Amino acid sequence: MTVEYEEDAETKTVELTVAGKVTREDYDRIVDRMQGFIDAQGTVKLIEVIESLDGFAPSVIWPGIKFDFRNLRHISHVAVVSDIGWIGPVAKAAGALVSTKLRTYDLDDLDAAREWIASE
């Protein structure tokens, strides 16, 4: 597994779980589903569970940036869940630049992240 994708229309939530390197195949497999979900819901919430991260395929970076810029205003809340030391500070720094509400959690606190997303 590299990237798993789940969506919940009732809570308007997408949950992505990353373990390993994000490939172009991973990106292509989820991007249309996520765009369709955003288009159908209008505004969504996102839980990013990063179990491990061995980088991104170069072919994912530019399309990913374009996707983010196009959809950022449609993502109201983000919970970043990871035990990787540098992920939290990078997420918080990025979160300071956007209007999206963002919180970080350790992997052991995944249930708390889900509860926060569901309650907002």
Secondary structure in CASP SS format (residue, H / E / C, confidence):
PFRMAT SS
TARGET T0000
AUTHOR 0000-0000-0000
METHOD secondary structure of the structure
MODEL  1
M C 1.00
T C 1.00
V E 1.00
E E 1.00
Y E 1.00
E E 1.00
E E 1.00
D E 1.00
A C 1.00
E C 1.00
T C 1.00
K C 1.00
T E 1.00
V E 1.00
E E 1.00
L E 1.00
T E 1.00
V E 1.00
A E 1.00
G E 1.00
K E 1.00
V E 1.00
T C 1.00
R H 1.00
E H 1.00
D H 1.00
Y H 1.00
D H 1.00
R H 1.00
I H 1.00
V H 1.00
D H 1.00
R H 1.00
M H 1.00
Q H 1.00
G H 1.00
F H 1.00
I H 1.00
D H 1.00
A H 1.00
Q H 1.00
G C 1.00
T C 1.00
V E 1.00
K E 1.00
L E 1.00
I E 1.00
E E 1.00
V E 1.00
I E 1.00
E E 1.00
S E 1.00
L E 1.00
D E 1.00
G E 1.00
F E 1.00
A C 1.00
P H 1.00
S H 1.00
V H 1.00
I H 1.00
W H 1.00
P H 1.00
G H 1.00
I H 1.00
K H 1.00
F H 1.00
D H 1.00
F H 1.00
R H 1.00
N H 1.00
L H 1.00
R H 1.00
H H 1.00
I E 1.00
S E 1.00
H E 1.00
V E 1.00
A E 1.00
V E 1.00
V E 1.00
S E 1.00
D C 1.00
I C 1.00
G C 1.00
W C 1.00
I H 1.00
G H 1.00
P H 1.00
V H 1.00
A H 1.00
K H 1.00
A H 1.00
A H 1.00
G H 1.00
A C 1.00
L C 1.00
V C 1.00
S C 1.00
T C 1.00
K E 1.00
L E 1.00
R E 1.00
T E 1.00
Y E 1.00
D C 1.00
L H 1.00
D H 1.00
D H 1.00
L H 1.00
D H 1.00
A H 1.00
A H 1.00
R H 1.00
E H 1.00
W H 1.00
I H 1.00
A H 1.00
S H 1.00
E C 1.00
END
